[in-house]
Amino acid sequence: MKFTPSAPMTFSTGGRLTAILLVLLALWNPSLPLKKAPLDCIILLDESTSMAQEFINAGWRKAVQATADLSADSHFSLIRFGADSAIEIDTVTTKQLQAIFGKQPSPPRTIAINPNLTDIEQSLRRAFLQLNQEENSLILLISDGVETSGTLSKVLPLISEFPTKFYWLRPPRPSSMSRPRILSLAVPNRTLSGQAPPITFELQGDSGLQAMITADLDGSPFFNKKIRFSDTSSLSVTAQLPTLAPGIHLLSTRIRWGEEPDSFSTSRHAVIQTLGPARVLYIGRKPTTSPVVGDLKRGGWPVHALDPAHFRAGLLESTDTIIIDDLPVESLPENAWQQIREAVTRQGKGLLLLGGPHAFGGGGYRGSTLEELLPLISESRIPLPRAAVMFLLDKSGSMGRDAVPAGRSRMTIARQAVQEAVKLLQPEDETGLIVFDTTPTTLLPLATHPDLPEWIDRKFRLQPHGGTRLLPALETAVQSLGKAESKQRIILLISDGYIEKKKDLAPVASLLKEQGIDLVALILGESPDMSPLEQLTRINAGRLLPISEVIQLPSLVHEELLKRRTAIRLGETLPEVKERADFLFGASLPWPPLDGYAVTRAKPDAHIHLVSRDGDPLLASHFAGLGKVVALPAGLDQWAPRWQRWNQWGRLLGGLVEWTSGNRNDKELAVNWRITTAGVKLTIDALEGQPPGWNTSESFDLVIQDPGGRATSLKARLMAPGRFHALFSPQVAGLYHLFINRNGQHHHSGFFYQPVYEQEALDKHPEALESAVTKGIVIPWDPGTPLKAGNGQWKQAGSRFILLLLALFTYLSTLVMEREFLTAPRCLKKITEWKNKS
Amino acid sequence: MDRADPPWRLRALIVSLMLATLSGMSWTRPDGHRATVWFDDSLSMNTVEPAGARWSLAAARLASFLGREGITHADIRSLNHPDRQLQLDGNQWNDLGARLAPWFRPGKREIDGKLPPLPLPPGEHWLVTDGANPLLVSWVAKAGLKQIIQVGEATENSAVTGLGLRRSLSSPRRLEGVIRVMNSGRQVVDRKLVLKHDKRQLEHWELSIPPGNTISRGFMLPADSMGHITATLLPPGADPLPSDDQLELDLKASEWIVKISLVGNCPPALDAALAALPGITLAMGDGDLLVTCSSRRPDNRKAPVLWFPPMTSTLTPEGPLTWSSSSIGIDWPILDTRWLRTSAENSSSGDAQSLLSAGLHPLILQHGNNPPLLEVRLDMGAVGLIEQPAYPLLIAGLLEYAIKRAVLDPVETVHRDPLESRIEPIRLDWSESRAIHHGQSKDATSFSAWLLALTLGLLLYDIVRATSFQHRRGTRKATK
């Protein structure tokens, strides 16, 4: 190619013109045609109660499908909202979105939101905070658009400030015939047991519309009626409630028409608290003959009495007070105790524990699930002295006979009796075991045997044979016990054989007396003459027990050892009032004495109402979780015969049952509640002292249990004398239980939370959004059309940048090339000159 | 030194302009730097530090910062009251304190505890605060602020946080009150609490309040007290925030006592029940409520009326008892038809609205609403009814429904959010504040367009200059 002056000129002009053209294009800033711009896409999903789940799920699926057409490196976020909002998906690419959520029928819902209000303003603000403004963006709102909180119109103008397109997918409007409604439900919030009060519905519907109104109480239908709306669009219907048992009842009413499915907008609920005698579940060994059961029934209390074998958890549901009467822990399986614990601590049922020889220490309560519930620990305040117990077991041939009707040998039953008896002993107690026929054999010398139960279980096997001679065995046992360190010394004799004559036993008798040994003799079957042995057992605190039914042996051994080795005080005890309670009317009356009681000590939070002269608790209470627990270590049966004959017995028994009841509301507390947009406002009025005055404590603790059983603690603050306020934000509609347990005061009531503002929203129009649609700020989205990003003027920086870069490159290239073209002839000339010189 | 070749200076300028546009450089007019300043006007900004009130220290520091940062226009907005706003320019920085002073005058302030909603509008945002509001920590983290001016060191404060009154249980002619005092500081505080009725001192207490605790004190007043009840912590100025050392309750005697005019021969049980209700006084002439047992329906009423028309013959109503939904809000007692007697004569209800009915038989009717007339078609002397505990409750409910306020147990309170009296500043971590991008501002957009336009102009000049240079060069060669 030959360089001519015109060539560089054409080139440089062309280069400059190209640069000018590119700068002009940059000034115009068009979008790039060949590549889909990445998007910042946010879906705002309205999950408030007024939105139908089917529509939410369908809207979500359509939105996910629509994102398949977007650029693969677009970012996607999902914000679910109601009264509050949660970022459920935080910035994933559309590719990831399709892979993870493309085939899921519903949106992920891992974060709880409160569906009882609709706050579109806050969710939109959250979306703006979430947007990456470096990218094109779009927001898709899936909502009915009716706000019940916040002011959307405040934030809508901001859309034009952002380079985003705002789409709105709304559910179809209801048909022209408006849905019938239950406008109100008039129902007493408190009734008395046995009453059947009326309820009144106020209904609204279009003229000519036919509907069915139904009502159920605690899930059981009791009323249904076909109605037809006449000229007046509102209608009043009255129904009679069934007779109400004491407790908290949930009344649900619904209006149905056509094929319309049940929804929150077609139902109304109310809670009725029925006051009346507590419903009692009695679990004891003598459900038919117990004076407690008989007298409660005579007093008008509904009592369900059963023995432990017939207990089932379902009975707890319709119970206000559970009475456990002198039962050892082993009489119910562990899961039954756990069910009782749940009923008391989480459902607020009352527990009245009546003691006796088989309860507390004697019932193996120490460390048990039951003891966790009680205000008392099954242990004396003063430790018991150590004991030395020698088991003297007959292994003669007659012990091999089968016991009728047990089908086991006497020896096997005797072994079982020893096995259970050792459970009552403390590890530091001394124990020994001598077996005998005609001669005694010491299987275990007297010593501390911490692993004794295990030893008996694994190694204690005997083959009965031979005759019976008691005297040598007794002498051996007495000799062993004579060397014992423990002060309390017991021989526990189990035999079915021949007993020597009185004169032969005389030396042993003097030794027993001298060494302070109690002989407890359990004699199986008919013995020809027991008088010699009877003489021995009269020494000290011994006892002779002829046993006709061999099967009774383990329990009698247990009982005898229990009396001696657990903290039981036998003998007359006069109760003294220590701390007053509502039902303890008898502060000024002399209380009848008790014949005995299990010695226990109080837990730190226990209220001790009655004590013995030694200061041992005789009646104690506390709250275990939500339920009140009252314990009487003496019980109300064999150790309290004079209480049963007392002229105040009826008041005492009824007072105990009512005071413990989970359905009891102390008159010192009154609770009112009101649904507001901020939540449920609780007002508590509280009294204290005698005579009653306003309670002026700084705050009040209360517990609210939601329909799922979760408990939330709240603090109500003092506003005026006796007046406390608290605010609670329910998350779901349903029956809420409210408990206050404070200084012995108890309150349990219920309220039904339903999102009334969301219900009212169904009648409203989404004015703010409809207005924004008219102005073109918001675009109604038809799921069949693609979603496009915003194209605000300053959002196309990508195109300008590239065009300007090209312009710069073109201009610089032109300059370089231009310089090269212009200087080349001069260079050639210099080279030619150099060549010529050389 | 050789001078640069003029065409190359032009080319360098064009390239520089292109690079400047590519870098996204924005335009800041030397005479047009604006900022929105969020000025905290919560109660704690009235705290008096050794050098002065927090708000005035903050105003002085803000003025200095505005000048130093070259801000020419400032939009000063209240952090807590959306309606408060000041538009100031550079000449008014010295007056900033005086202009902000009205925001901090003593008086009742309505604060809903909400901070300005995020995101903030596009532009540069500053915050001036003492940092005593714990909610600011998360707000600052998201607000994308350019500047935070924080003032205040004091931590100790005690405040009167509540004053409430209620009729006494033991004596209905007396009011029982409670005052709550809080110590939001870190040390035990000893203060004297004085209670005044108008200017007369009623009671005083010497208090020792542990840190973080609230204690309450009770008092009594006659139920007919009127005027202002004031609870004040003394000595004044013992803590750095005197504004919260006092609460005042405006007492209107009418809140506590209802004057009733009784007309006609009412059943003795009704008279007795009215007399037994706390807060009721029987008045001659006009009262808050007219209770009439005359046979003539009272018209031209000035006050609400409870009308118990006399009955010549009565019967036990049949059908379920139903309170209408419009009666909701009153804790009506549970009634039983067996206790009730109603008129055996059928009389028209007209356009009256039924409040209580037995089946279709109206027992209590409401005529009109302004003021209402409640016609009670129940024999208020019926033995079965007057023996019931529900009897006085029914009358109290009717009174409350008629006069639309609590009669049995009115409660008056004034209180202060304990959070407002917390003055201990929290250091706001500004470095964590996430800048909220609002994209390039429109100013910046137009600036880049201007740069491009200038580049375009220079390119056109360059092409003209280059073409003419080539042309001259070609002419010179041709001449040679």
Interface residues (C-beta under 8 A of the other chain):
Chain A: P5 S6 P8 M9 S12 T13 R16 L17 A19 I20 V23 L24 A26 L27 E121 Q122 R125 F128 L129 N132 Q133 E134 K154 V155 L158 E161 F162 P163 L183 S184 A186 P188 R190 T191 L192 Q195 P197 P198 T200 E202 T238 Q240 D685 L687 P691 P692 G693 W694 T696 E698 L718 M719 A720 P721 G722 R723 G792 Q793 W794 K795 A797 R800 F801 L804 L805 A807 L808 Y811 L812 L815 E818
Chain B: R11 I14 V15 M18 L19 T21 L22 G24 P117 L118 P119 P121 P122 K142 G162 G164 L165 R166 S168 L169 S170 E176 G177 V178 R180 T214 I215 S216 G218 P320 L321 T322 W323 S324 S325 I328 I334 G359 D409 V411 E412 T413 H415 I436 H437 H438 G439 Q440 K442 A444 T445 S448 A449 L452 A453 T455 L456 L459 L460 D462 I463 A466 T467 Q470 H471 R473 G474 K477
